[in-house]
């Protein structure tokens, strides 16, 4: 979708925004203390810790004081903003995924969609503050899809007015505030700001607001390529707080100073007509994000399950849109029906929320994981049996569609967490082939990917009964792949034939992946010999076995992967520089014998590895030796997954002191290829009790 994400939380049901998975992000460039502590740990030596059950000295703003689990945070005051330093940044909230290319690029899109999330009145406990920093999981998921993620700077009421009078008092003050906002965006890896001033401004403050916006916009464009600054429609050029619900002479000075305006929600069709003819809007229709409140508060067009009516009208006048509070779908309906209602909500708007194509080089891989699940799967087997939520794990998403066919036929694609190949969910393709139709095809990806002269394709699915499944790939001439126009380019269909199991490439692929149990899944491999072509679409075709009666079907798709065939021979790298820092010891509850306490380890692991080569890392631990010499070393036990070169071990129960354990980092390649154990990262940690 042509979208920009703003705010807030990756876990809608939590009171504190804790990570369900204690993984996160790259280390800020100025994380000097931690880097130095890593250098003090030679790779061939054990780290030794003396157990002391003292309170954690980690900053409570970034770590839960009870468990030391990383949490997200906001800045609550102007003083906090102006005193912010890079060394104060949380390494666990720095986005690691660079903004992916997209086709067409955002700046070329004539109509865009901004999604401004909100939950239960603004995540009041931890986010609805002056400066909201998007959680890294949101930014990473957005960036994988070529979507911007922006934070929010908001001032409100009497307190907000005092803040504005302070930082908008003169040039030095507004530049200082803007500089900090730029530094925060650059440090945490997100893409700009929504500026939302909802309080009265004095004559001096409002005069400096336009200058603040222009300075902020210029500076962030220089430091963060592709970034945006968007103004919320609230204050007028005379400083009054009167929402206009449109762009007009009273608020255009703010629009002229930044990248766009997010209008308030109580507009009418006359507002849209006015803006379309307004001189200040000419050439910038895409920069006018007409606000839509999904809760339908006030006198608005559409909202709720009629939000599509608002979008239809907005697109008629060729404007962008800002969809506010789609959390309505979750808040105001039965929680058990959330996925069904979520699909319904967005499907109703599918004609007005336009598709953009992820544009990248090979490999292209997706297991359709949405970033949550009832269990964690690896190659069709349950790796961790518990519910989880972590948008770091989200892979490139397919197109979710519902299409009605002639004679009562229908076709739908949806995410399903009841079973998966890798991650937490698979893609369910279901429908009915009506009489008179031999097959139906579901377009699941719209892409812009140059193919290698020999492109290897792996396709994993669970074959349904009574129908046949095949792939249809649509390609265009590679010379057209740089075309930057908006009209559609004609494509050609390719129906690849599966390679035999004894094909040399198939055998090489299977050897790289290692052994696995299919458990009902089918893997088919293909080879495309296509010089100078780019992939445009991936479709799943479902055809009847025979006869002409109506045929219902449902087919689970586990993964699709396209690789340069030459990469099957590429060597894999080793994990290097693993170190252990920020160790905190806790004691657990009494065990059954009535006097032995659990020993709980909390620690941060860091290591070095080219993250573009991995899907994730598995974190393991094992007991090597302890106070009882009769207990032999243990086998590796999975702790969790990390999606960057940073992981927080939280409340890991280890044997009583004195003891030695091993912490192990296993890289899992993007293709799922097995990395030999000799290339995993390992660090031993010995520990003892204090002599005092």
C-alpha positions as CSV (number, residue, x, y, z in Angstrom):
1,X,0.0,0.0,0.0
2,X,1.1,3.6,-0.5
3,X,1.4,4.2,3.2
4,X,3.2,5.9,6.0
5,X,2.9,4.5,9.5
6,X,2.8,6.6,12.6
7,X,3.0,5.6,16.3
8,X,2.7,3.6,18.6
9,X,2.8,0.0,20.0
10,X,3.6,-3.5,18.7
11,X,1.5,-5.3,21.4
12,X,-2.0,-4.0,21.5
13,X,-3.0,-5.8,24.7
14,X,-0.1,-4.9,27.0
15,X,-0.2,-2.1,29.6
16,X,3.6,-1.6,29.2
17,X,5.0,-2.0,25.8
18,X,7.2,-4.9,26.6
19,X,8.6,-7.2,23.9
20,X,7.0,-10.6,23.6
21,X,10.4,-11.6,22.2
22,X,13.5,-10.0,23.8
23,X,15.1,-9.4,20.4
24,X,15.8,-6.2,18.8
25,X,18.1,-4.0,16.9
26,X,21.4,-2.7,15.8
27,X,23.7,-0.9,18.3
28,X,23.6,2.9,18.0
29,X,26.8,4.2,16.5
30,X,27.7,5.9,19.8
31,X,27.1,2.9,22.0
32,X,30.7,3.3,23.1
33,X,30.6,1.8,26.6
34,X,29.1,-1.5,25.4
35,X,31.4,-1.7,22.5
36,X,34.4,-1.2,24.8
37,X,33.2,-3.9,27.1
38,X,32.9,-6.3,24.2
39,X,36.5,-5.6,23.3
40,X,37.5,-6.6,26.8
41,X,36.2,-10.1,26.2
42,X,38.7,-12.2,24.2
43,X,36.9,-14.7,22.0
44,X,38.8,-17.6,23.4
45,X,38.2,-16.9,27.1
46,X,35.3,-17.4,29.5
47,X,33.4,-14.4,31.0
48,X,33.3,-14.7,34.8
49,X,30.6,-13.2,36.9
50,X,30.2,-13.0,40.7
51,X,26.6,-13.4,41.6
52,X,25.2,-10.5,43.6
53,X,21.4,-10.0,43.9
54,X,21.5,-6.3,43.8
55,X,18.9,-4.1,42.0
56,X,19.5,-3.5,38.3
57,X,21.4,-0.4,37.4
58,X,20.1,-0.5,33.8
59,X,18.1,2.7,33.0
60,X,14.4,2.1,33.9
61,X,13.3,4.1,31.0
62,X,14.5,1.4,28.6
63,X,14.4,-1.8,30.8
64,X,11.6,-3.2,33.0
65,X,12.9,-2.8,36.5
66,X,11.5,-6.2,37.6
67,X,12.7,-8.4,34.7
68,X,15.3,-6.2,32.8
69,X,13.3,-6.9,29.7
70,X,13.7,-4.1,27.1
71,X,10.7,-1.8,26.7
72,X,10.0,1.2,24.4
73,X,9.6,4.7,25.7
74,X,8.7,8.2,24.9
75,X,10.0,11.7,25.9
76,X,7.5,13.5,28.2
77,X,8.8,17.0,28.3
78,X,10.8,19.7,26.5
79,X,13.6,19.3,29.1
80,X,13.8,15.6,28.2
81,X,14.0,16.4,24.5
82,X,16.7,19.1,24.8
83,X,18.8,17.0,27.1
84,X,18.6,13.8,25.0
85,X,21.9,12.4,23.9
86,X,22.8,9.4,21.6
87,X,24.4,7.7,24.6
88,X,21.0,7.7,26.2
89,X,19.3,5.8,23.3
90,X,18.0,2.3,23.8
91,X,20.0,-0.1,21.6
92,X,16.9,-2.3,21.6
93,X,14.7,0.3,19.9
94,X,17.0,1.1,17.0
95,X,15.5,-0.1,13.7
96,X,17.9,-2.4,11.8
97,X,16.1,-2.8,8.4
98,X,16.9,-0.2,5.8
99,X,14.1,1.3,3.9
100,X,13.4,-1.0,0.9
101,X,13.0,0.4,-2.6
102,X,9.5,0.4,-4.0
103,X,7.9,0.9,-7.4
104,X,6.7,3.5,-8.0
105,X,8.7,5.4,-5.4
106,X,6.7,7.3,-2.8
107,X,7.5,10.7,-4.2
108,X,6.0,9.6,-7.6
109,X,2.7,8.4,-6.1
110,X,-0.1,10.7,-6.9
111,X,-2.3,9.5,-4.0
112,X,-0.8,8.2,-0.8
113,X,-2.1,6.6,2.4
114,X,-1.0,7.5,5.9
115,X,-2.1,5.2,8.7
116,X,-2.1,6.9,12.1
117,X,-2.5,4.2,14.7
118,X,-4.2,4.7,18.1
119,X,-5.3,2.3,20.8
120,X,-7.4,2.8,23.8
121,X,-7.1,6.6,23.7
122,X,-3.4,6.8,22.7
123,X,-1.6,4.0,24.6
124,X,-1.9,6.4,27.6
125,X,0.5,4.5,29.9
126,X,3.6,4.7,27.8
127,X,3.2,6.5,24.5
128,X,0.8,9.5,24.4
129,X,3.5,11.9,25.4
130,X,5.3,14.9,23.8
131,X,7.7,12.8,21.7
132,X,6.7,9.4,20.5
133,X,9.5,7.2,19.1
134,X,8.1,4.4,16.9
135,X,8.9,0.9,18.2
136,X,11.7,-0.7,16.2
137,X,9.4,-3.6,15.3
138,X,7.0,-1.2,13.6
139,X,9.8,0.5,11.7
140,X,11.4,-2.7,10.6
141,X,8.2,-4.2,9.3
142,X,7.3,-1.0,7.5
143,X,10.8,-0.7,5.9
144,X,10.7,-4.3,4.6
145,X,7.8,-3.2,2.5
146,X,9.2,0.2,1.4
147,X,6.9,2.1,3.8
148,X,8.0,5.1,5.9
149,X,7.6,5.0,9.7
150,X,7.3,8.4,11.4
151,X,7.2,9.6,15.0
152,X,4.9,12.1,16.6
153,X,5.7,15.5,18.3
154,X,2.5,16.7,20.1
155,X,1.7,19.5,22.4
156,X,-1.8,20.0,24.0
157,X,-3.7,22.1,26.4
158,X,-2.2,24.5,28.9
159,X,1.0,22.6,29.4
160,X,1.5,22.3,25.6
161,X,1.1,26.1,25.3
162,X,3.8,26.6,27.9
163,X,6.1,24.2,26.0
164,X,5.5,26.0,22.7
165,X,6.1,29.4,24.2
166,X,9.5,28.1,25.4
167,X,10.8,26.4,22.3
168,X,9.3,28.8,19.8
169,X,10.5,31.9,21.6
170,X,13.4,32.6,19.3
171,X,15.5,31.1,16.5
172,X,18.1,29.5,18.9
173,X,15.3,27.7,20.8
174,X,13.4,26.3,17.9
175,X,16.6,25.2,16.2
176,X,17.7,23.4,19.3
177,X,14.4,21.5,19.5
178,X,14.5,20.6,15.8
179,X,18.1,19.5,16.0
180,X,17.1,17.0,18.7
181,X,14.2,15.6,16.7
182,X,16.5,15.1,13.7
183,X,19.1,13.4,15.9
184,X,16.4,11.1,17.4
185,X,15.0,10.1,14.0
186,X,18.5,9.4,12.6
187,X,19.6,7.5,15.7
188,X,16.6,5.2,15.9
189,X,16.3,4.7,12.2
190,X,12.8,6.1,11.4
191,X,11.7,8.5,8.8
192,X,10.4,11.8,10.1
193,X,7.7,13.4,12.2
194,X,4.1,14.3,12.4
195,X,4.0,17.7,14.1
196,X,0.7,18.1,16.1
197,X,0.4,21.4,18.0
198,X,-3.1,21.5,19.5
199,X,-2.9,24.6,21.7
200,X,-3.1,28.3,21.3
201,X,0.1,30.1,20.2
202,X,1.2,33.6,21.0
203,X,2.1,36.0,18.2
204,X,5.8,35.3,18.6
205,X,5.4,31.5,18.8
206,X,3.2,31.3,15.7
207,X,5.5,33.5,13.7
208,X,8.4,31.1,14.6
209,X,6.3,27.9,14.0
210,X,6.7,28.2,10.2
211,X,10.4,28.8,10.6
212,X,10.7,25.8,12.9
213,X,8.9,23.6,10.4
214,X,11.1,24.8,7.5
215,X,14.3,24.3,9.5
216,X,13.2,20.8,10.7
217,X,12.2,19.7,7.2
218,X,15.5,20.9,5.6
219,X,17.6,19.3,8.3
220,X,15.9,16.0,8.4
221,X,15.9,15.7,4.6
222,X,19.7,16.1,4.8
223,X,20.3,13.6,7.6
224,X,17.5,11.0,6.8
225,X,17.1,10.5,3.0
226,X,13.4,10.0,2.0
227,X,12.1,11.4,5.3
228,X,9.0,13.6,5.7
229,X,7.6,16.2,8.1
230,X,3.8,16.5,8.1
231,X,1.8,19.2,9.9
232,X,-1.6,18.4,11.6
233,X,-4.4,20.8,10.9
234,X,-5.1,22.6,14.2
235,X,-3.5,26.0,14.7
236,X,-4.1,29.0,12.4
237,X,-1.7,31.6,11.2
238,X,-2.9,34.0,13.9
239,X,-2.2,31.4,16.7
240,X,-5.9,30.4,17.3
241,X,-6.7,26.8,17.8
242,X,-9.5,26.2,15.3
243,X,-9.4,22.9,13.2
244,X,-10.1,23.8,9.6
245,X,-10.8,20.3,8.1
246,X,-9.1,21.6,4.9
247,X,-6.1,23.5,3.5
248,X,-6.9,27.2,3.2
249,X,-5.4,30.6,3.7
250,X,-5.5,30.3,7.5
251,X,-3.1,27.3,7.6
252,X,-1.2,27.3,4.3
253,X,1.8,28.9,5.9
254,X,2.5,25.6,7.8
255,X,1.8,23.5,4.7
256,X,4.2,25.6,2.6
257,X,7.0,25.0,5.2
258,X,7.0,21.2,5.3
259,X,6.1,18.1,3.3
260,X,2.4,17.9,3.8
261,X,-0.7,18.5,5.9
262,X,-2.9,16.0,7.8
263,X,-6.4,17.6,7.9
264,X,-8.9,17.2,10.7
265,X,-11.8,14.8,10.1
266,X,-14.9,16.9,9.8
267,X,-14.6,17.8,6.2
268,X,-17.4,17.8,3.6
269,X,-17.3,17.3,-0.1
270,X,-17.4,21.1,-0.4
271,X,-14.0,21.1,1.4
272,X,-12.6,18.8,-1.2
273,X,-13.9,20.8,-4.0
274,X,-12.4,24.0,-2.5
275,X,-9.0,22.4,-2.0
276,X,-8.9,21.1,-5.6
277,X,-9.2,24.6,-6.9
278,X,-7.1,26.3,-4.2
279,X,-3.9,27.9,-5.7
280,X,-1.7,26.7,-2.8
281,X,-2.7,23.0,-3.5
282,X,-1.8,23.0,-7.2
283,X,0.9,20.5,-7.9
284,X,0.8,19.2,-4.3
285,X,-2.5,17.2,-4.1
286,X,-0.5,14.2,-2.9
287,X,0.8,16.2,0.0
288,X,-2.7,16.8,1.4
289,X,-3.6,13.9,3.6
290,X,-7.4,14.2,4.2
291,X,-8.1,12.8,7.7
292,X,-10.6,10.0,8.2
293,X,-11.5,9.0,11.8
294,X,-12.4,5.3,11.8
295,X,-14.4,5.8,15.0
296,X,-16.6,8.3,13.1
297,X,-16.7,10.9,15.9
298,X,-18.4,14.1,15.0
299,X,-20.1,14.9,11.7
300,X,-17.9,13.0,9.3
301,X,-18.2,11.1,6.0
302,X,-17.9,7.3,6.5
303,X,-16.0,5.7,9.3
304,X,-16.3,2.3,10.9
305,X,-17.1,-0.3,8.3
306,X,-18.1,2.5,5.9
307,X,-14.6,4.1,6.0
308,X,-14.4,3.1,2.3
309,X,-17.0,5.7,1.5
310,X,-14.7,8.5,2.8
311,X,-11.8,7.1,0.8
312,X,-13.9,6.9,-2.4
313,X,-14.8,10.6,-2.1
314,X,-11.2,11.6,-1.2
315,X,-9.7,9.7,-4.2
316,X,-12.4,11.2,-6.5
317,X,-10.7,14.6,-5.8
318,X,-7.2,13.1,-6.2
319,X,-6.0,13.6,-2.6
320,X,-4.0,11.5,-0.3
321,X,-5.6,10.2,2.9
322,X,-4.7,9.8,6.6
323,X,-6.6,6.9,8.3
324,X,-6.8,7.6,12.0
325,X,-7.4,4.9,14.7
326,X,-8.0,1.7,12.7
327,X,-7.6,0.1,16.2
328,X,-11.4,0.5,16.2
329,X,-11.6,-2.9,14.6
330,X,-10.0,-4.4,17.7
331,X,-11.4,-2.1,20.4
332,X,-15.1,-2.2,19.5
333,X,-15.7,-5.8,18.5
334,X,-15.3,-9.3,19.9
335,X,-11.6,-10.0,20.2
336,X,-12.1,-13.6,18.9
337,X,-13.4,-12.1,15.6
338,X,-10.5,-9.6,15.2
339,X,-8.8,-11.3,12.2
340,X,-12.1,-11.7,10.4
341,X,-13.1,-8.1,11.0
342,X,-9.6,-6.8,10.2
343,X,-9.8,-8.5,6.8
344,X,-13.3,-7.2,6.2
345,X,-12.3,-3.6,7.1
346,X,-9.3,-3.5,4.7
347,X,-11.0,-5.4,1.9
348,X,-13.7,-2.8,1.8
349,X,-11.1,-0.2,1.1
350,X,-9.0,-2.2,-1.3
351,X,-10.1,-0.3,-4.4
352,X,-8.8,3.0,-2.8
353,X,-5.6,1.9,-0.9
354,X,-3.3,1.4,-3.8
355,X,-0.7,-1.3,-4.3
356,X,3.0,-0.5,-4.6
357,X,5.6,-3.1,-5.6
358,X,8.5,-4.1,-3.4
359,X,11.6,-3.5,-5.6
360,X,14.7,-5.5,-4.8
361,X,17.4,-7.8,-6.1
362,X,17.3,-11.6,-5.5
363,X,16.7,-13.4,-3.3
364,X,13.0,-12.9,-2.9
365,X,11.7,-15.0,0.0
366,X,8.4,-15.0,2.0
367,X,6.9,-17.6,4.3
368,X,3.9,-15.2,4.8
369,X,4.6,-14.8,8.6
370,X,2.7,-11.8,9.9
371,X,4.9,-11.3,12.9
372,X,2.8,-13.3,15.4
373,X,1.4,-16.7,16.0
374,X,0.0,-19.4,18.2
375,X,3.3,-21.3,17.9
376,X,6.7,-20.7,16.3
377,X,7.4,-23.0,13.4
378,X,10.5,-24.0,11.5
379,X,10.1,-26.1,8.4
380,X,6.6,-27.2,9.4
381,X,7.6,-28.3,12.9
382,X,6.7,-26.5,16.1
383,X,9.9,-25.0,17.5
384,X,8.3,-23.1,20.4
385,X,4.7,-23.9,21.5
386,X,3.3,-20.6,22.9
387,X,1.6,-17.5,21.6
388,X,3.9,-14.7,20.5
389,X,4.0,-11.3,18.9
390,X,7.0,-9.8,17.3
391,X,6.8,-7.7,14.1
392,X,10.6,-8.1,13.6
393,X,9.6,-11.6,12.3
394,X,7.2,-10.3,9.7
395,X,8.1,-11.2,6.2
396,X,7.1,-9.6,2.9
397,X,3.3,-9.7,2.9
398,X,1.2,-11.1,0.1
399,X,-1.9,-9.4,-1.4
400,X,-5.0,-10.3,0.7
401,X,-8.0,-10.4,-1.6
402,X,-11.6,-11.4,-1.9
403,X,-13.0,-11.8,-5.4
404,X,-16.5,-12.9,-6.4
405,X,-16.7,-14.9,-9.7
406,X,-19.5,-15.7,-12.1
407,X,-22.0,-18.5,-11.3
408,X,-21.4,-18.1,-7.5
409,X,-17.7,-18.8,-7.6
410,X,-15.4,-17.0,-5.2
411,X,-11.7,-16.7,-4.3
412,X,-10.0,-15.4,-1.2
413,X,-6.5,-15.3,0.4
414,X,-6.0,-14.8,4.1
415,X,-3.4,-15.2,6.8
416,X,-3.8,-18.3,9.0
417,X,-1.9,-19.1,12.2
418,X,-3.3,-22.6,12.7
419,X,-0.4,-24.1,10.8
420,X,2.8,-22.6,9.3
421,X,5.9,-23.6,7.5
422,X,8.2,-21.0,9.0
423,X,7.3,-18.3,11.5
424,X,3.8,-18.0,12.8
425,X,1.4,-18.1,9.9
426,X,0.8,-19.4,6.4
427,X,-1.2,-18.1,3.4
428,X,-4.6,-19.8,3.0
429,X,-6.0,-19.7,-0.6
430,X,-9.6,-20.8,-0.6
431,X,-12.7,-20.5,-2.7
432,X,-15.0,-22.3,-5.2
433,X,-14.3,-23.0,-8.8
434,X,-17.8,-22.6,-10.4
435,X,-19.2,-24.8,-13.2
436,X,-18.0,-23.7,-16.6
437,X,-14.6,-22.5,-15.3
438,X,-11.5,-24.8,-15.4
439,X,-9.3,-22.9,-13.0
440,X,-8.9,-19.8,-10.8
441,X,-5.8,-17.8,-10.2
442,X,-4.9,-15.7,-7.1
443,X,-2.4,-13.0,-7.5
444,X,-0.4,-13.2,-4.2
445,X,2.5,-10.8,-5.0
446,X,3.0,-7.7,-7.1
447,X,6.8,-7.2,-7.4
448,X,9.6,-5.4,-9.3
449,X,12.5,-7.8,-9.2
450,X,15.2,-8.4,-11.9
451,X,15.7,-12.1,-12.4
452,X,19.0,-13.9,-12.7
453,X,19.8,-15.7,-16.0
454,X,19.1,-18.9,-14.0
455,X,16.6,-18.3,-11.2
456,X,15.9,-21.2,-8.8
457,X,12.4,-21.3,-7.4
458,X,11.2,-23.2,-4.3
459,X,7.5,-23.5,-3.6
460,X,6.1,-25.1,-0.4
461,X,2.4,-25.9,0.1
462,X,0.0,-28.5,1.4
463,X,-1.8,-30.0,-1.6
464,X,-5.6,-29.9,-1.3
465,X,-8.0,-32.8,-2.3
466,X,-9.8,-32.6,-5.6
467,X,-7.8,-29.8,-7.3
468,X,-4.3,-29.2,-8.7
469,X,-2.0,-26.4,-7.6
470,X,0.5,-24.6,-10.0
471,X,2.5,-21.4,-10.2
472,X,2.1,-18.7,-12.7
473,X,4.8,-16.0,-12.8
474,X,4.4,-12.8,-14.8
475,X,7.5,-11.1,-16.2
476,X,8.4,-8.0,-18.2
477,X,11.4,-7.1,-20.3
478,X,14.2,-6.0,-18.0
479,X,14.8,-2.9,-20.1
480,X,11.4,-1.6,-18.9
481,X,12.2,-2.3,-15.3
482,X,13.5,1.3,-14.8
483,X,10.4,2.8,-16.3
484,X,9.1,5.5,-13.9
485,X,5.7,6.2,-15.4
486,X,2.4,5.4,-13.8
487,X,0.7,3.3,-16.5
488,X,0.8,-0.5,-16.3
489,X,3.3,-2.4,-18.4
490,X,2.1,-5.5,-20.3
491,X,3.6,-8.7,-18.8
492,X,4.1,-12.2,-20.1
493,X,3.0,-15.4,-18.2
494,X,5.4,-18.2,-17.4
495,X,4.2,-21.5,-16.1
496,X,7.4,-23.2,-14.8
497,X,7.7,-27.0,-14.8
498,X,8.9,-28.8,-11.6
499,X,12.4,-30.2,-11.6
500,X,12.9,-33.9,-10.8
501,X,14.2,-34.8,-7.3
502,X,17.5,-36.1,-8.7
503,X,18.2,-32.8,-10.5
504,X,21.6,-31.5,-9.5
505,X,20.2,-28.2,-8.4
506,X,17.5,-29.8,-6.3
507,X,20.0,-32.1,-4.7
508,X,22.3,-29.1,-3.9
509,X,19.3,-27.2,-2.4
510,X,18.3,-30.1,-0.3
511,X,21.9,-30.6,1.0
512,X,22.1,-26.9,1.9
513,X,18.8,-27.1,3.8
514,X,19.6,-30.3,5.7
515,X,17.0,-32.9,6.6
516,X,13.5,-32.1,7.6
517,X,10.2,-33.8,8.0
518,X,7.6,-32.6,5.6
519,X,4.5,-33.7,7.7
520,X,2.0,-33.1,4.9
521,X,3.9,-30.3,3.2
522,X,5.1,-30.6,-0.4
523,X,8.2,-28.9,-1.8
524,X,8.5,-28.3,-5.5
525,X,11.5,-26.7,-7.2
526,X,11.7,-24.9,-10.6
527,X,14.4,-23.4,-12.7
528,X,13.8,-20.3,-14.9
529,X,16.1,-19.6,-17.8
530,X,15.2,-16.0,-18.5
531,X,17.8,-13.5,-19.5
532,X,16.9,-9.8,-19.2
533,X,13.6,-10.2,-17.4
534,X,12.0,-8.8,-14.3
535,X,9.4,-10.5,-12.1
536,X,6.1,-8.7,-12.0
537,X,3.6,-11.0,-10.4
538,X,3.4,-14.3,-8.6
539,X,0.0,-16.1,-8.9
540,X,-1.3,-19.4,-7.4
541,X,-3.5,-21.3,-9.9
542,X,-6.1,-23.8,-8.7
543,X,-7.5,-26.1,-11.4
544,X,-10.1,-28.8,-11.2
545,X,-9.2,-32.5,-11.5
546,X,-12.0,-33.2,-13.8
547,X,-15.7,-32.8,-14.4
548,X,-17.6,-29.6,-14.5
549,X,-19.4,-29.4,-11.2
550,X,-18.7,-26.7,-8.5
551,X,-15.5,-27.5,-6.7
552,X,-14.7,-26.0,-3.2
553,X,-11.1,-25.9,-2.1
554,X,-8.6,-24.6,0.4
555,X,-4.9,-24.7,0.0
556,X,-2.2,-23.7,2.5
557,X,0.9,-22.0,1.1
558,X,4.0,-22.2,3.3
559,X,6.7,-20.4,1.4
560,X,7.9,-19.1,-1.9
561,X,11.5,-18.4,-2.6
562,X,13.4,-17.2,-5.8
563,X,17.2,-17.4,-5.8
564,X,20.0,-16.8,-8.2
565,X,21.0,-20.4,-8.9
566,X,24.6,-19.4,-8.5
567,X,23.9,-18.6,-4.8
568,X,23.4,-22.3,-4.0
569,X,27.2,-22.6,-4.0
570,X,27.9,-19.5,-2.0
571,X,29.8,-20.0,1.3
572,X,28.2,-19.0,4.6
573,X,30.0,-16.8,7.2
574,X,30.8,-17.4,10.8
575,X,29.5,-15.5,13.8
576,X,32.2,-13.4,15.4
577,X,32.8,-11.1,18.4
578,X,30.1,-12.5,20.6
579,X,30.1,-10.8,24.0
580,X,28.0,-10.7,27.2
581,X,27.2,-7.4,28.9
582,X,24.7,-5.8,31.3
583,X,24.4,-9.0,33.5
584,X,21.8,-8.9,36.3
585,X,21.2,-11.8,38.6
586,X,17.8,-12.6,40.2
587,X,16.5,-15.3,42.5
588,X,13.4,-17.2,41.7
589,X,10.7,-18.8,43.9
590,X,11.5,-21.6,46.3
591,X,11.7,-25.0,44.8
592,X,10.0,-28.1,46.1
593,X,12.7,-29.0,48.6
594,X,11.9,-25.8,50.6
595,X,15.3,-24.2,50.7
596,X,16.9,-24.0,47.2
597,X,16.4,-20.8,45.2
598,X,16.4,-20.6,41.5
599,X,19.3,-18.7,39.9
600,X,18.1,-16.5,37.1
601,X,20.4,-14.9,34.6
602,X,19.7,-11.7,32.7
603,X,22.2,-10.5,30.1
604,X,22.7,-8.8,26.8
605,X,24.4,-10.7,24.0
606,X,26.0,-8.9,21.0
607,X,27.8,-10.3,18.1
608,X,28.9,-9.5,14.5
609,X,27.3,-10.9,11.4
610,X,26.1,-9.5,8.1
611,X,22.4,-9.2,8.9
612,X,21.4,-9.0,5.2
613,X,22.4,-12.7,4.9
614,X,20.2,-14.1,7.7
615,X,16.5,-14.7,8.3
616,X,17.1,-14.8,12.1
617,X,19.4,-16.1,14.7
618,X,18.6,-18.9,17.1
619,X,19.9,-18.3,20.7
620,X,20.8,-21.5,22.6
621,X,22.3,-22.3,26.0
622,X,23.7,-25.3,27.7
623,X,25.1,-26.3,31.1
624,X,28.8,-27.3,30.9
625,X,29.7,-28.0,34.5
626,X,28.7,-27.0,38.0
627,X,29.1,-27.6,41.7
628,X,28.0,-31.3,41.3
629,X,30.6,-33.1,39.2
630,X,28.3,-36.1,38.7
631,X,26.0,-34.0,36.4
632,X,27.3,-34.2,32.8
633,X,27.2,-31.3,30.4
634,X,23.8,-30.7,29.0
635,X,22.5,-30.5,25.4
636,X,21.7,-27.2,23.7
637,X,18.4,-25.7,24.7
638,X,16.7,-23.1,22.5
639,X,16.1,-19.7,24.3
640,X,14.6,-17.7,21.5
641,X,15.1,-16.0,18.2
642,X,16.8,-12.7,17.4
643,X,16.3,-10.7,14.2
644,X,19.4,-8.5,14.8
645,X,22.9,-8.9,16.3
646,X,21.5,-8.1,19.7
647,X,19.5,-10.2,22.2
648,X,18.4,-9.8,25.8
649,X,18.4,-13.0,27.8
650,X,15.7,-12.6,30.4
651,X,15.1,-14.8,33.5
652,X,17.1,-17.8,32.2
653,X,17.2,-20.4,35.0
654,X,20.8,-21.8,35.3
655,X,22.3,-24.3,37.8
656,X,23.3,-23.1,41.2
657,X,26.7,-21.6,41.7
658,X,29.5,-22.3,41.1
659,X,28.9,-23.2,37.4
660,X,29.8,-22.7,33.8
661,X,27.3,-22.4,31.0
662,X,27.7,-21.8,27.2
663,X,25.6,-19.2,25.3
664,X,25.4,-20.0,21.5
665,X,24.3,-17.9,18.5
666,X,23.2,-19.9,15.5
667,X,22.7,-17.9,12.2
668,X,19.8,-19.1,10.0
669,X,20.4,-17.9,6.4
670,X,17.7,-16.1,4.5
671,X,17.3,-19.1,2.3
672,X,17.0,-21.4,5.4
673,X,20.3,-23.0,4.6
674,X,22.0,-24.9,7.4
675,X,25.1,-23.2,8.9
676,X,27.6,-25.7,10.2
677,X,28.0,-25.6,14.0
678,X,31.7,-24.7,13.6
679,X,30.5,-21.3,12.3
680,X,28.1,-20.6,15.2
681,X,29.1,-18.0,17.8
682,X,29.9,-19.3,21.3
683,X,30.7,-17.7,24.7
684,X,31.2,-19.5,28.0
685,X,30.1,-17.8,31.2
686,X,31.3,-18.9,34.6
687,X,29.8,-17.7,37.8
688,X,30.3,-18.0,41.5
689,X,28.9,-16.6,44.7
690,X,30.5,-13.7,46.5
691,X,33.1,-14.7,49.1
692,X,31.5,-12.2,51.5
